[in-house]
Amino acid sequence: MQNNNTFKFEFVALMASLMSIVALSIDALLPALPEIGSALGVTNPSNNQLLITMIFLGLGFGQLLFGPLSDSFGRKPIVYIGFIVFIISSIICVTTKSFEIMIVGRILQGIGLSSPRSLSISMIRDSYSGNYMAKILSIVVMFFILVPVVAPTLGQFLIHLYNWESVFYFNLIFGVLIMIWFWLRQPETLKKDKRIKFTSHLFIDGTKEFFKHKDAVAFTFISGFITGSFMVYLSTSQQIFQEQYNLADMFPYIFASLAISVGLATFLNSRFVVKYGMLKIAYVSCIAYAVISVLYVVMFSSGENPSIEVLLGFFALQFFAVGFLFGNLRALAMQPLGHIAGIGAAINGFISTVMAVPIANYIGNFVTTSVLPLFIGFSIFGILSLAVFIIIKKKVRLVKT
């Protein structure tokens, strides 16, 4: 189904809701990191970052399993299987007294959630193509961004009212409600005549097909660079605002305001992408991402943190650029992969995530007393992304597709 000009609000809202389970499982937990670490005997606060980055590791690997299976058996059954894994892993997280087992539980949560996360993108690719697909993805991401706006505040409220375990229970209840909605209202998007026969070579054949499309590979690498540097912010934001700036009470509101910056950009992208094209917008945004981060490094190379107002200004500009990048990069990578949308989305998500996790873990270790290492990371990977873009632009004419 290539329905390039019909906007269906419920479909968009449902795809955004499937992705939002992931965001809620990450962002609502941010205010609880110190309490969880204390409850599980963590002595180094930096280790608490693993509760965020390790779920991304599961997200990356899980897609490799669920994506190819969805190309053979349809999207909906595989979404249900992933959610069952999420339920089991959530129970592990709230019942363990071991930090190591908690990390395993978070990886398993990521594996389970990789199904609705990646298959929502596959379902969008099943239904749309070209710049209109980028428009739909931007709108989905915009709704998806609303979750980080409220999630930390929700998490803090639940912790004050009950305990940190209540955050996991809330995520479970929310997920069940989304699954019921999905079951009742969403038809299967991959028709039987479009499915790929399941064989032992399905993954290998799909991977070979993916790597034939050089543009898809290139945009996947750029996604990895941008996601990795952004993931450093996600995993260290609680430490930066609560410990470096002593703004524990304000943390949910600061986090929300910066998420709005991303959301505004994705909204504007949904309005402009059909007119200007996803390639042009992503390229300009990549330039902005690199320039803003380099400017911070030059201005604050001493390592001394600026005032909170200046820092938030830089973050807001940086994430405004990110808002234009996320949806467009994924759409650019998926554009040539409509015939293998399941495994295509899986490999795209796997490579970008597996690149991102070590980037986040490595840079995050340096973000202890200064924000400078974070912006050095932004700069390095912004410049690398721009370099890949320049190579692509030499091979692809900058035209509206």
C-alpha positions in Angstrom: 0.0 0.0 0.0 1.6 3.3 -1.2 -0.9 5.8 0.0 1.1 9.0 -0.6 -1.5 11.7 0.0 -4.0 10.5 2.6 -3.4 11.6 6.2 -4.9 9.2 8.8 -4.8 10.7 12.3 -5.5 7.5 14.2 -2.8 5.6 12.4 -0.2 8.4 13.1 -1.3 8.6 16.8 -1.1 4.8 17.2 2.4 4.6 15.6 3.5 7.4 17.9 2.0 5.6 20.9 3.9 2.4 20.1 7.1 4.4 20.0 6.2 6.3 23.1 6.3 3.1 25.2 10.0 3.2 24.6 10.4 6.9 25.5 8.4 6.4 28.7 10.5 3.5 29.7 13.6 5.6 29.4 12.7 9.1 30.4 10.3 8.5 33.3 13.1 6.6 35.0 15.6 9.5 34.9 14.6 11.1 38.2 14.7 7.6 39.9 18.3 6.8 38.9 19.8 7.9 42.3 17.2 6.0 44.3 17.5 2.8 42.2 21.3 3.0 42.5 21.1 3.5 46.3 18.6 0.6 46.6 20.8 -1.8 44.6 24.1 -0.8 46.3 25.7 1.2 43.5 28.6 3.2 44.8 29.7 5.1 41.6 26.9 7.4 40.4 28.2 7.2 36.8 27.2 3.5 36.8 23.6 4.6 37.0 23.9 5.7 33.4 23.9 2.0 32.4 20.2 1.8 33.3 19.6 4.2 30.4 22.3 3.1 27.8 21.7 -0.7 28.2 18.1 -0.5 27.2 19.3 1.0 23.9 21.6 -2.0 23.5 18.6 -4.3 23.8 16.7 -2.1 21.3 19.5 -2.5 18.8 19.8 -6.3 19.0 16.1 -7.0 19.3 15.3 -5.4 16.0 17.5 -8.0 14.2 15.2 -10.7 15.5 11.8 -9.1 15.1 12.4 -7.2 11.8 13.0 -10.2 9.6 10.3 -12.2 11.3 7.8 -9.4 10.6 8.6 -9.6 6.9 7.5 -13.2 6.9 4.7 -13.4 9.4 3.3 -9.8 9.4 3.8 -6.9 11.7 1.1 -7.4 14.3 2.0 -10.8 15.7 5.6 -9.8 16.1 4.6 -6.6 18.0 2.6 -8.8 20.5 5.6 -11.1 21.0 7.9 -8.2 21.7 5.4 -6.8 24.3 5.3 -10.2 26.1 9.1 -10.0 26.4 8.7 -6.4 27.8 6.3 -7.6 30.5 8.6 -10.4 31.6 11.6 -8.1 31.8 9.7 -5.5 33.7 8.9 -8.0 36.4 12.6 -8.9 36.6 13.4 -5.2 37.1 11.0 -4.6 40.0 11.8 -7.8 41.8 15.6 -8.0 41.7 17.9 -6.8 44.5 21.0 -7.0 42.2 22.2 -4.1 40.0 23.7 -6.6 37.5 20.3 -8.4 37.2 18.6 -5.0 36.8 21.0 -4.3 33.9 20.0 -7.6 32.3 16.3 -6.7 32.8 16.8 -3.4 31.1 18.5 -5.1 28.1 15.6 -7.5 27.9 13.2 -4.5 28.1 15.0 -3.0 25.2 14.7 -6.3 23.2 11.0 -6.4 23.8 10.4 -2.8 23.0 12.4 -3.0 19.8 9.4 -4.7 18.3 6.9 -1.9 18.5 9.6 0.7 18.0 11.0 -0.6 14.7 7.8 -2.2 13.4 6.0 1.1 13.7 8.5 2.5 11.2 8.0 -0.6 9.0 4.3 -0.1 9.1 4.7 3.6 8.1 7.0 2.4 5.2 4.4 -0.1 4.2 1.8 2.7 3.9 3.8 5.7 2.6 6.9 6.6 0.5 9.0 9.5 -0.5 8.8 12.9 1.1 5.3 12.2 2.3 6.7 9.3 4.3 9.2 11.8 5.9 6.2 14.0 6.7 4.4 11.2 8.4 7.6 10.2 10.3 8.1 13.7 11.4 4.5 13.9 12.8 5.0 10.6 14.6 8.3 11.8 16.1 6.6 15.0 17.1 4.0 13.1 19.1 6.7 10.8 20.4 8.7 13.8 21.6 5.7 14.9 23.8 6.5 11.9 26.1 9.9 13.3 27.2 8.1 16.5 28.0 6.0 14.9 30.7 7.9 11.7 31.5 10.4 13.0 34.0 7.7 14.9 35.9 5.5 11.9 35.9 8.4 9.7 37.1 9.2 12.2 39.9 5.5 12.3 40.9 5.3 8.5 41.1 8.5 8.3 43.2 7.3 10.9 45.7 3.8 9.3 45.9 5.0 5.6 46.0 8.5 4.4 45.1 10.8 3.8 42.1 9.2 0.5 41.3 5.9 2.3 40.6 7.5 3.8 37.4 7.9 0.3 36.0 4.3 -0.6 36.9 3.0 2.5 35.3 4.9 1.8 32.1 3.4 -1.7 32.1 -0.2 -0.4 32.4 0.4 2.2 29.8 1.8 -0.4 27.4 -1.1 -2.8 27.9 -3.6 0.0 27.0 -1.7 0.8 23.8 -1.6 -2.9 22.9 -5.4 -3.2 23.3 -5.8 -0.1 21.1 -3.4 -1.6 18.5 -5.2 -5.0 18.6 -8.7 -3.5 18.2 -8.0 -0.7 15.6 -4.9 -1.3 13.5 -5.2 -3.6 10.5 -2.2 -5.5 9.3 -0.1 -3.3 6.9 1.9 -6.1 5.2 -0.4 -8.1 3.0 0.2 -11.8 2.5 1.3 -11.4 -1.1 4.0 -9.0 0.0 5.5 -11.2 2.6 8.9 -12.9 2.2 8.9 -16.7 2.7 10.6 -17.6 6.0 13.9 -19.4 5.4 17.1 -19.9 7.4 18.7 -17.4 4.9 16.1 -14.7 5.4 18.4 -12.5 7.6 21.5 -13.1 5.4 19.6 -12.3 2.2 18.0 -9.2 3.7 21.4 -8.0 5.0 23.0 -8.4 1.6 20.1 -6.5 0.0 20.4 -3.7 2.6 24.1 -3.2 1.9 23.5 -3.0 -1.8 21.8 0.4 -1.1 24.8 2.7 -0.3 22.7 5.7 0.6 20.7 3.6 3.1 24.0 2.5 4.7 25.4 6.1 4.7 22.3 7.6 6.3 22.3 4.8 8.9 25.8 5.7 9.9 24.8 9.3 10.3 21.9 8.2 12.5 24.3 6.3 14.6 26.6 9.4 15.1 23.7 11.7 15.9 21.9 9.2 18.1 25.1 8.3 20.0 25.9 11.9 20.9 22.3 12.6 21.8 22.2 9.5 24.0 25.1 10.9 26.0 22.8 13.8 26.9 19.9 11.4 27.9 22.2 9.3 30.1 23.9 12.3 31.8 21.2 14.9 32.0 20.1 13.9 35.5 23.8 14.1 36.7 24.4 17.4 34.9 21.3 19.3 36.2 21.0 17.7 39.6 24.7 17.5 40.6 26.6 20.0 38.5 24.0 22.7 38.7 22.1 21.7 41.9 18.7 21.9 40.2 17.2 18.6 41.3 13.7 20.0 41.7 13.8 21.8 38.4 15.2 18.8 36.4 11.8 17.6 35.0 10.9 21.1 33.8 14.3 21.7 32.2 14.2 18.3 30.5 10.6 19.0 29.3 11.6 22.5 27.9 14.4 21.0 25.9 12.2 18.2 24.6 9.8 20.9 23.3 12.7 22.3 21.2 13.0 18.9 19.5 9.2 18.7 19.1 8.9 22.1 17.5 11.6 21.2 15.0 9.8 18.0 14.1 6.5 19.9 13.7 8.2 22.4 11.4 9.8 19.6 9.5 6.4 18.0 8.8 5.3 21.3 7.3 8.4 21.9 5.2 9.7 18.5 4.1 7.3 18.0 1.2 8.2 21.4 -0.2 12.0 21.4 0.3 12.8 17.7 0.4 14.2 15.6 3.2 17.7 15.5 1.9 18.2 19.3 1.8 16.6 19.8 5.2 18.7 17.1 6.8 21.9 18.4 5.3 21.4 22.0 6.5 20.4 20.7 10.0 23.6 18.6 10.1 25.7 21.7 9.4 23.9 23.6 12.2 24.4 20.6 14.6 28.1 20.6 14.0 28.5 24.4 14.1 26.6 24.9 17.3 28.6 22.2 19.2 32.0 23.5 17.9 31.0 27.0 18.9 30.4 25.8 22.5 33.7 24.0 22.7 35.6 27.1 21.4 33.8 29.5 23.9 34.1 27.2 27.0 37.3 25.3 26.3 38.4 25.9 29.8 36.0 23.3 31.1 34.2 25.8 33.4 30.5 25.4 33.1 28.6 28.5 31.8 25.4 29.8 33.5 22.4 27.6 33.3 20.7 30.1 30.9 23.6 29.9 28.5 23.8 26.1 28.7 20.1 25.8 28.0 20.4 28.1 25.1 23.0 25.9 23.5 21.1 22.7 24.2 17.9 24.2 22.8 19.7 25.2 19.5 21.4 21.8 19.3 18.2 19.8 19.9 16.3 22.0 17.4 18.7 20.8 14.8 18.3 17.2 16.1 14.5 17.5 15.6 15.0 18.1 11.9 17.5 15.2 11.7 15.8 12.3 13.4 12.8 11.7 11.2 14.5 12.7 7.9 17.6 10.5 8.4 15.3 7.4 9.1 13.1 8.3 6.1 16.2 8.7 3.8 17.6 5.3 4.9 14.2 3.6 4.5 13.3 5.1 1.1 15.0 2.5 -1.0 14.0 -0.4 1.3 10.3 -0.6 0.8 10.5 -4.2 -0.5 12.3 -5.3 2.8 10.9 -2.7 5.2 10.9 -5.1 8.2 14.5 -6.2 8.0 15.5 -2.8 6.5 14.2 -1.0 9.6 15.8 -3.6 11.8 19.3 -3.3 10.3 19.0 0.5 10.2 18.0 0.5 13.9 20.6 -2.1 14.9 23.6 -0.4 13.3 22.7 3.1 14.5 21.9 1.9 18.1 25.0 -0.4 18.4 27.1 2.5 17.2 25.4 4.8 19.7 25.7 2.8 22.9 29.5 2.7 23.1 29.7 6.3 22.1 27.3 7.2 24.9 29.0 5.0 27.5 32.5 6.3 26.6 31.7 10.0 26.5 29.4 9.7 29.5 32.3 8.6 31.8 33.9 12.0 31.2 30.8 14.1 32.1 31.5 14.3 35.8 32.3 17.9 36.8 31.9 19.7 33.4 29.5 19.7 30.4 32.5 20.3 28.0 33.0 16.6 27.2 29.4 16.3 26.1 29.9 19.1 23.6 33.2 17.7 22.4 31.3 14.5 21.6 28.6 16.5 19.8 31.4 18.3 17.8 33.2 15.1 16.8 30.2 13.2 15.7 28.6 16.3 14.1 31.7 16.8 12.0 31.8 13.0 11.1 28.1 13.2 10.1 28.7 16.2 7.9 31.6 14.5 6.2 29.4 11.5 5.3 26.8 13.9 4.0 29.3 15.7 1.8 30.3 12.3 0.3 26.7 11.5 -0.3 26.0 14.9 -1.9 28.7 14.2 -4.5 26.8 11.1 -5.6 23.2 12.2 -5.2 21.7 15.3 -6.8 20.0 17.6 -4.3 16.5 17.4 -5.8 13.1 16.8 -4.4 12.2 13.1 -4.6 
